[in-house]
Amino acid sequence: LRFIKKTLKSSGDEIVCMDKGKPQTLTEVFESMKLTAYDLTVDMLDVHADRNTFHRFDKFNAKYNPIGESRLREVFLKTDNYIDGKYFAQIIKEVMYDLEESKYQNAELRLSIYGRSRDEWTKLARWAVKHDVYSSNVRWLIQMPRLYDIYRSNKLVKNFQEILDNIFLPLFEATNNPKEHPELHMFLNHVIGFDSVDDESKPEHPVFNKDVNTPQNWTQHDNPPYAYYLYYMYANMCVLNKFRRERGFNTFVLRP
């Protein structure tokens, strides 16, 4: 709340997003919602997580939209947006400063990799290095939303293997040749592990036996069960960790 109010007053004229092909300043974004800096309150932002959000990732996710507005999430809480994640980095750096000041508090913050495209890791690492979101009090966990079914129905991927390739191949490439991927190599030094997230209230049929399709042949529109996701994340991480250990780099934990 403090950050939004401050930014609205100091950078109101900055262009922060496109709306129907037209550039919009931060002031215009708030004017279109009929709000000023003085109207905003913590209750109005409505982003505090209550007990209903713990097993329901959909409800947890909805809380990321300040005032229920996805545009504000886009402007303030994304690494890959019109302003290259500048505001998000500034918020994180303020949190980091508070942690460093209090000296004995540490945090594990989560960033998302979706597996939709091969360049997600490069963009995320570039954002982290460019804005220097480093603190000795913070380590990063990467969360991977289990959204294969949505990407498949939108024709973004053809099979489950593509998601695994998009998530893990860049990591193998950066481990194999850090000089070619300097930003990703730097960023991975501060990543401690991976997390898997979804709406956990969904019923599942966790059939996982020798007849189940391999990722390359998982072309149906249904989401694979949780155990399937976890097994293939685990299998890829085992090989990746062994490779990284042999090269003298840090390794990762699986903490779903």
C-alpha positions as CSV (number, residue, x, y, z in Angstrom):
1,L,0.0,0.0,0.0
2,R,2.8,2.4,1.0
3,F,4.7,1.6,-2.2
4,I,1.6,2.1,-4.5
5,K,0.8,5.4,-2.9
6,K,4.3,6.7,-3.1
7,T,4.7,5.6,-6.7
8,L,1.4,7.1,-7.7
9,K,2.5,10.4,-6.3
10,S,6.1,10.4,-7.6
11,S,5.8,8.5,-11.0
12,G,2.1,9.1,-12.0
13,D,3.1,10.3,-15.5
14,E,5.2,7.1,-16.2
15,I,3.7,4.9,-19.0
16,V,3.1,1.5,-17.3
17,C,1.0,-0.6,-19.6
18,M,-1.0,-0.8,-22.9
19,D,-4.8,-0.7,-22.8
20,K,-6.4,-1.7,-26.1
21,G,-3.3,-0.7,-28.0
22,K,-3.0,2.7,-26.2
23,P,-0.2,3.5,-23.7
24,Q,-1.5,4.3,-20.2
25,T,0.3,6.1,-17.4
26,L,0.0,5.0,-13.8
27,T,-2.4,8.0,-13.1
28,E,-4.6,7.0,-16.0
29,V,-4.7,3.4,-14.8
30,F,-6.1,4.6,-11.4
31,E,-8.4,7.1,-13.0
32,S,-9.9,4.4,-15.1
33,M,-10.7,2.6,-11.8
34,K,-12.0,5.9,-10.4
35,L,-9.4,5.9,-7.6
36,T,-6.8,8.3,-6.2
37,A,-3.9,7.7,-3.8
38,Y,-6.0,9.0,-1.0
39,D,-8.8,6.5,-1.5
40,L,-6.6,3.4,-1.1
41,T,-6.6,1.5,2.1
42,V,-5.2,-1.9,3.2
43,D,-8.7,-3.3,3.4
44,M,-9.5,-2.1,-0.1
45,L,-6.4,-3.8,-1.5
46,D,-7.8,-7.1,-0.1
47,V,-4.6,-9.1,-0.5
48,H,-4.2,-10.7,2.9
49,A,-4.2,-14.5,2.8
50,D,-6.7,-16.1,5.2
51,R,-7.0,-19.8,6.1
52,N,-9.1,-20.5,2.9
53,T,-6.1,-19.8,0.7
54,F,-3.8,-22.6,2.1
55,H,-5.0,-25.5,0.0
56,R,-6.8,-23.6,-2.7
57,F,-4.3,-22.1,-5.1
58,D,-7.0,-20.5,-7.1
59,K,-8.1,-18.5,-4.0
60,F,-4.5,-17.8,-3.1
61,N,-3.8,-16.6,-6.7
62,A,-6.9,-14.3,-6.7
63,K,-5.3,-12.5,-3.7
64,Y,-2.5,-11.4,-6.0
65,N,-4.8,-8.9,-7.7
66,P,-4.8,-5.8,-5.6
67,I,-8.4,-4.5,-5.4
68,G,-9.3,-7.5,-7.5
69,E,-7.7,-5.8,-10.6
70,S,-5.5,-7.9,-12.7
71,R,-4.1,-4.7,-14.3
72,L,-2.5,-3.8,-10.9
73,R,-1.0,-7.2,-10.6
74,E,0.4,-6.8,-14.1
75,V,1.9,-3.4,-13.2
76,F,3.2,-4.0,-9.7
77,L,3.7,-7.8,-9.3
78,K,5.1,-9.1,-12.6
79,T,8.7,-9.5,-13.7
80,D,7.9,-9.5,-17.4
81,N,5.7,-6.4,-18.2
82,Y,5.7,-3.1,-20.0
83,I,8.2,-1.6,-17.5
84,D,10.4,-4.8,-17.3
85,G,9.3,-5.6,-13.8
86,K,10.8,-2.3,-12.3
87,Y,8.1,-1.8,-9.7
88,F,8.1,-5.4,-8.6
89,A,11.9,-5.3,-8.1
90,Q,11.6,-2.0,-6.1
91,I,9.0,-3.6,-3.8
92,I,11.2,-6.6,-3.2
93,K,14.3,-4.4,-2.6
94,E,12.3,-2.5,0.1
95,V,11.4,-5.8,1.7
96,M,15.0,-7.0,1.5
97,Y,16.2,-3.7,3.1
98,D,13.8,-4.3,6.1
99,L,15.1,-7.9,6.5
100,E,18.7,-6.7,6.4
101,E,18.0,-4.0,8.9
102,S,16.4,-6.4,11.4
103,K,19.5,-8.6,10.8
104,Y,18.1,-12.0,12.0
105,Q,15.2,-12.5,9.7
106,N,15.5,-14.4,6.5
107,A,12.9,-15.1,3.7
108,E,12.4,-17.6,0.9
109,L,10.6,-15.8,-1.8
110,R,8.9,-17.5,-4.7
111,L,9.0,-16.7,-8.4
112,S,7.1,-18.6,-11.1
113,I,8.3,-20.5,-14.1
114,Y,5.3,-21.8,-16.1
115,G,6.9,-24.0,-18.8
116,R,5.0,-22.3,-21.6
117,S,8.1,-21.2,-23.6
118,R,11.9,-21.8,-23.6
119,D,12.9,-18.2,-22.9
120,E,11.1,-17.9,-19.5
121,W,14.3,-18.6,-17.5
122,T,16.3,-16.1,-19.6
123,K,13.8,-13.3,-19.0
124,L,13.5,-14.0,-15.3
125,A,17.3,-14.1,-14.8
126,R,17.7,-10.9,-16.8
127,W,15.2,-9.2,-14.6
128,A,16.9,-10.4,-11.4
129,V,20.4,-9.4,-12.5
130,K,19.3,-6.1,-14.1
131,H,17.5,-4.9,-10.9
132,D,20.0,-6.6,-8.6
133,V,17.4,-8.3,-6.4
134,Y,20.0,-9.9,-4.3
135,S,20.2,-10.0,-0.5
136,S,22.1,-12.4,1.8
137,N,18.8,-12.6,3.8
138,V,16.8,-13.9,0.9
139,R,16.9,-17.1,-1.2
140,W,14.6,-17.8,-4.1
141,L,12.3,-20.8,-4.6
142,I,10.9,-21.4,-8.1
143,Q,7.2,-22.5,-8.2
144,M,5.8,-24.3,-11.2
145,P,2.1,-24.1,-11.5
146,R,0.5,-27.4,-12.8
147,L,-1.3,-25.8,-15.8
148,Y,-0.6,-28.3,-18.6
149,D,-4.3,-28.7,-19.3
150,I,-4.8,-24.9,-19.9
151,Y,-1.7,-24.7,-22.1
152,R,-2.7,-27.7,-24.1
153,S,-6.3,-26.5,-24.7
154,N,-4.9,-23.1,-25.8
155,K,-2.5,-25.0,-28.2
156,L,0.6,-23.5,-26.5
157,V,2.1,-27.0,-26.1
158,K,1.5,-30.3,-28.0
159,N,2.5,-32.7,-25.1
160,F,3.7,-32.8,-21.5
161,Q,7.3,-33.3,-22.6
162,E,7.4,-29.7,-24.0
163,I,6.6,-28.3,-20.6
164,L,9.5,-30.4,-19.1
165,D,11.8,-29.3,-21.8
166,N,10.9,-25.6,-21.3
167,I,11.5,-25.9,-17.6
168,F,14.7,-28.1,-17.5
169,L,16.6,-27.7,-20.7
170,P,17.7,-24.1,-20.1
171,L,19.0,-25.2,-16.7
172,F,21.1,-28.0,-18.2
173,E,22.4,-25.6,-20.8
174,A,23.4,-23.0,-18.2
175,T,25.1,-25.7,-16.1
176,N,26.9,-27.0,-19.2
177,N,28.0,-23.7,-20.5
178,P,27.7,-20.8,-17.9
179,K,29.7,-18.4,-20.1
180,E,26.9,-18.6,-22.8
181,H,24.2,-18.0,-20.1
182,P,25.9,-15.6,-17.6
183,E,22.7,-14.1,-16.2
184,L,21.0,-17.4,-15.7
185,H,24.1,-18.9,-14.2
186,M,24.3,-16.0,-11.7
187,F,20.6,-16.2,-10.8
188,L,20.8,-20.0,-10.2
189,N,23.4,-19.4,-7.5
190,H,20.6,-17.9,-5.4
191,V,17.9,-20.4,-6.2
192,I,17.5,-23.1,-3.6
193,G,14.8,-25.3,-5.0
194,F,11.5,-26.0,-6.7
195,D,7.9,-26.0,-5.6
196,S,4.8,-27.3,-7.4
197,V,1.5,-25.4,-7.0
198,D,-2.1,-25.8,-8.1
199,D,-5.7,-25.8,-6.7
200,E,-5.4,-28.8,-4.3
201,S,-9.1,-29.1,-3.8
202,K,-9.5,-30.6,-7.4
203,P,-10.4,-34.3,-7.4
204,E,-7.8,-36.5,-9.2
205,H,-7.5,-40.1,-10.4
206,P,-3.9,-40.8,-9.6
207,V,-3.3,-43.8,-11.8
208,F,0.4,-44.1,-12.3
209,N,1.6,-47.5,-13.5
210,K,3.7,-49.0,-16.3
211,D,0.9,-48.4,-18.8
212,V,0.6,-44.7,-18.2
213,N,1.7,-42.5,-21.2
214,T,5.2,-41.1,-21.1
215,P,5.5,-37.3,-21.3
216,Q,6.1,-37.3,-25.0
217,N,2.9,-39.3,-25.6
218,W,0.8,-37.4,-23.0
219,T,-1.0,-35.4,-25.7
220,Q,-4.6,-35.6,-24.2
221,H,-6.1,-32.4,-22.8
222,D,-6.4,-33.7,-19.2
223,N,-3.9,-32.5,-16.6
224,P,-1.5,-35.3,-15.5
225,P,-2.0,-36.3,-11.8
226,Y,0.1,-34.7,-9.1
227,A,2.2,-37.8,-8.7
228,Y,3.1,-37.7,-12.4
229,Y,4.2,-34.1,-12.2
230,L,6.3,-34.8,-9.1
231,Y,7.9,-37.9,-10.5
232,Y,9.2,-36.2,-13.6
233,M,10.3,-33.1,-11.7
234,Y,12.2,-35.3,-9.3
235,A,13.7,-37.4,-12.1
236,N,15.0,-34.4,-14.0
237,M,16.3,-32.7,-10.8
238,C,18.2,-35.9,-9.8
239,V,20.2,-35.7,-13.1
240,L,20.5,-31.9,-13.0
241,N,21.8,-32.0,-9.4
242,K,24.4,-34.7,-10.2
243,F,25.6,-32.7,-13.2
244,R,25.8,-29.4,-11.1
245,R,27.6,-31.2,-8.3
246,E,30.2,-32.5,-10.7
247,R,30.7,-29.0,-12.0
248,G,31.0,-27.6,-8.5
249,F,27.8,-25.6,-8.6
250,N,25.0,-25.3,-6.1
251,T,22.2,-28.0,-6.2
252,F,18.4,-27.7,-5.7
253,V,15.8,-29.3,-3.4
254,L,12.3,-30.4,-4.3
255,R,9.9,-28.8,-1.8
256,P,6.4,-29.1,-3.2
